[in-house]
Amino acid sequence: MPKKVKTTVEFEGRVSEILVDIPDIETPLWGNDAELDIVGHPIPRVDGDKRVTGAAKYTSDILLPHMLYGRILRSAHPHAVVKSVNSSEAEKLPGVKAVISAFNTDPIRWHGSSSLFDKTARLVGDEVAAVAAVDEETAADALELIKVDYETLPFVTDMEEAMKDTAPKLWPNGNVVGGKPSIYERGSVSKGFAEADLVIEETFRTQTELHTCLETHGSVAFWEGDKLTVWDSTQAVFNVRDALAAALNIPSNHVRVIKQYMGGGFGSKLELGKYTVIAALLARRTNRPVRLMLTREEDQMNTGNRPATLQHVKVGVKKDGTLTAIELKSVNANGAYLGGAGCGAPYREMYLCANVRTEEYAVYVNTGRSRPARAPGHVQGTFGLESMMDVVSRKIGMDPLEFRKKNYATVNQAQTNPKPYSAKLLDQLYEAGAKKIDWWNRDKSRNSGDFHSRKRGVGMASQIWGGGGGPPAYALVKINRDGSVNVLSGTQDLGTGTKTIISQIAAEELGIALADVAVDLGDTETCPFSGSSGGSTTAASVGPAVRTAAADARLQLFEYAALELKVKPEELSSRRGKIFVKSDPQKSLPFKEAARKAGNNMIIGKGFRGPNPDGYSLNTFGAHFAEVEVDMETGRVTVLRHVAAHHSGRPFNPLTMTSQIEGGVIQSMGYALSEQRVIDPASGIPLNMNMENYKPMTALDVPTIEPILLTQVDEHCNTLGGKGIGEPPRIPAAAAIANAVADAIGIRIRELPITPDKVLAALKSSVPSHKV
Amino acid sequence: MRNFQHFNPASLAQATTTLSSKPDAWVIAGGIDLLGEMKNGIIQPGTLVNLKTLPNLDYIKFSESDGLRIGAMATLAKIEAHPDIRKHFTVLSQAAHSVATPQIRNVGTLGGNLCQRPRCWYYRNPAFHCLKKGGKECFSVSGENKYNAILGGGPVFIVHPSDCAPALISLGAEVTVAGPRGKRSMPLEKFFILPTENPLRENRLQAGEVVTEVHVPPFHDAGSSSSAHRSVYLKVKERGAWDFALASAAVSMETNAGMCRSVRVVLGGVAPIPWRCPQAEKTCMGKQIDEALAAEAGKASLAQAVPLGKNDYKVEMAANLIKRALLMCSASSASPR
């Protein structure tokens, strides 16, 4: 029996201690000198052909016999009591099969003290009723026939307004989440400010960003008797299964959740959605399958956001660049229901500083709820912190990069007993990135634009994130009698390449070709448990489990090969499709031949993720360098180059890693320059719930993105030597762009996104200075 | 979106008759703007009268004697790529190219581009019964008005979304419309109306009428060695593609021996109609255009601007665009990017 130990795991900045087994099959670290045939190589997506040809089945492609289409009626008011729902007209519409609301269903608890259909709506978009009909058009028509009697209540959508005593309250205990700020302090900031030669204060603001997944949220629900099958666009099939079973008060083994392909989640699909429960309720009521995909407008309105922030930052520094104190007071827009909001982590962790204090308010407002959004908190906080580091370095006349190197942290200071980082090569990333962007000659860039109307500048920013992953995560490896292999794990591929990386790891460990491995993910009935795909943890959590399962299966197969080769199983190894005697590699047997010998004696390798190492903090680091051009007459910012240097230990697949970096930079460009949710202040109605006026970047905006991957193995993190990369590239990009804009125009824009109106206003009202 | 009849008329006459006889009939060309309005519940047509199957409405003809004639059904993609338009009417080619995305330009037509409805997010949101839709209030006045009008506004503060209209007006184009009572033509500039004239409409199309052709007259003395005609369209967007103008400037200019002989300056994205700038034109006429003069022309054009609170930036932006476009059109300037 495996031995149980305690280990520390981190997910999206939350650290917890859990009980875990130590695998009894040892898989030694794939070190820097390991000879790997598949892992670490630029392998194209194993399912790329299916994705680009349309063969891949996304949730919205699931079409079942007699399937109905669900639609949700949403609150038209930001704050209102739903006094009654009259659906009689809607029910008379031919093709309408069911209408449900708070008035004809049992309450299902949601968001703590709220419910699935709450009789108080707290944002424009809250769920009020739902319809199942024979087609989407009929369902949409039915929504218009439902009469809702609202009693409107005073509302507040602005987080600073919401903090005032006079503001309308969303919840009885007031609008500040938990009634007080979340406070962290180490050392003493007042002492730190006293020691400083210079104390600088700045205020930064970030906007509400929407996840804008290309595939909207949605589910297909189908009952067979008392068993429910759900196809869901989710980052976490097991979270959805267990929460759905609890919501419907049925056992978990009566619920099967399937997610094969999905078009992006970015943190907004980490939990059970109301739409899933509504689809299940409608399906049960009508005894027919129900597909309920949210419209783009609904998706933008009420599936989460990266919360807006207000960051008051105060920094103490000595003339030689030593940081003496960092203080952050932040306000974060939580939305109408508890969602998680805060941006202080980078302030606490990024730079060496004995005196740090963060005081963070999360505030209820009558808008969509905040959800984790690709590096939650870190993206907002890093914009503030890294803008501030630029300001401070310029004020003391120090190069911004030198200033950052001066305050380099080698241990995780935010921990009670600070542990060293398992692998921090940020100094090398700084050097490599600076060289690539020609940092030391950037004055040349500044003067290379058409000097009258267009100015250029270069900026940089650093990044810290977790991404070490951890248990629990499980995998099965089955070897079929023809030597082909199935890998099963209850994780999910969000479009990030998980399936490809798992295939690589299994093929590498088994010593067979990638083409002989099929991977099945995202099915709670067939796959063993793995956790949510978030926090950049999937590869580092699931990968080692897959490797152990493959090692287990291989050992079992070796028993058959050993009989054939007349040696002991432990004398064998396998590579490139052959099982061979380690001491005499000529003595060998094709892997597939050994499988045939095993016949229908089922080979099932089991693997699970072991504990994380004691004594190290598992983190990932990066540094971005951007070059921009600012049109001084139109205010338009163009990113000309973006260098993104990252280290996450071994890159499992440089191709997927590069894709993650490119995607992260592109998404961040929108955050830096154009994306922003807009709410009409008078009515609380969001105005840009589309991709026309909520503006992600387009192909024409994307500059040359130049990734730099350091490939050194992290020898401490896990047996694969690699960590996650999903979120890191999102973290420093906007700050690097903002710093480049300040470098170009000599005026700092302290609020994202840096749109032409803000640049023109700044140019009009400020005097350029190199000390911004 | 509600169910509707889709009708393929046999002739233009049948199309206009149908449109005028059925109050809930709407014309569909490329459909890009129309479908958006239908999906957002802004309009609920009972019948769509399709112009795509009518012959001879998508031509682009150019001759030095007659100028340029474009059928209303010509796609924006065809217009931007047409060699004669690129050569002689750069401003139009650039304007067509600046619209939305290649996919939309492949479908969107010139007629549709000229007749598209405003993009104001209050207008497009069915939750707001705004003045433009027959309500009582223009919500942009005290609301989120970053994209709204700074010139010619009131009582409605939409901006006209067309890129081709300012370009064509700068070229002195006229438009032909066909209706149940036959065809009529007018300068394109006169086609558009201010909200003071009718807050519900942006143009003079009457019941049953559709745009059939745009004609750009030839230049007076094309080919004369000392004279040159240059035109340019500049558009500021918040991203590289799929965005309407924060502000745009169309300038078309004839110079003779470096002197401005005739010029038309038209702004887009700042007013409920394509906004002609006679002050800028007056400033430039008969003069050699240099940076100071171009800047003066830009400033003069925006002197009457009344920003709403969140769109002040458009004043400076539009003035700068006029300046830049004038400099690009005047032969004396080096070729700016």
Chai-1 contact restraints between the chains, C-beta under 6 A:
chainA,res_idxA,chainB,res_idxB,connection_type,confidence,min_distance_angstrom,max_distance_angstrom,comment,restraint_id
A,E633,B,N320,contact,1.0,0.0,6.0,A-B,restraint_1
A,T634,B,V236,contact,1.0,0.0,6.0,A-B,restraint_2
A,T634,B,M317,contact,1.0,0.0,6.0,A-B,restraint_3
A,R636,B,V236,contact,1.0,0.0,6.0,A-B,restraint_4
A,S674,B,E238,contact,1.0,0.0,6.0,A-B,restraint_5
A,S674,B,R239,contact,1.0,0.0,6.0,A-B,restraint_6
A,V678,B,E144,contact,1.0,0.0,6.0,A-B,restraint_7
A,D680,B,G143,contact,1.0,0.0,6.0,A-B,restraint_8
A,D680,B,E144,contact,1.0,0.0,6.0,A-B,restraint_9
A,I685,B,A127,contact,1.0,0.0,6.0,A-B,restraint_10
A,L687,B,W121,contact,1.0,0.0,6.0,A-B,restraint_11
A,L687,B,E144,contact,1.0,0.0,6.0,A-B,restraint_12
A,N693,B,W121,contact,1.0,0.0,6.0,A-B,restraint_13
A,K695,B,E238,contact,1.0,0.0,6.0,A-B,restraint_14
A,K695,B,R239,contact,1.0,0.0,6.0,A-B,restraint_15
A,M697,B,R239,contact,1.0,0.0,6.0,A-B,restraint_16
A,T698,B,R239,contact,1.0,0.0,6.0,A-B,restraint_17
A,T698,B,G240,contact,1.0,0.0,6.0,A-B,restraint_18
A,T698,B,A241,contact,1.0,0.0,6.0,A-B,restraint_19
A,T698,B,W242,contact,1.0,0.0,6.0,A-B,restraint_20
A,L700,B,G240,contact,1.0,0.0,6.0,A-B,restraint_21
A,L700,B,A241,contact,1.0,0.0,6.0,A-B,restraint_22
A,D701,B,R239,contact,1.0,0.0,6.0,A-B,restraint_23
A,D701,B,G240,contact,1.0,0.0,6.0,A-B,restraint_24
A,T755,B,E238,contact,1.0,0.0,6.0,A-B,restraint_25
A,D757,B,Y313,contact,1.0,0.0,6.0,A-B,restraint_26
A,L760,B,Y313,contact,1.0,0.0,6.0,A-B,restraint_27
A,L760,B,E316,contact,1.0,0.0,6.0,A-B,restraint_28
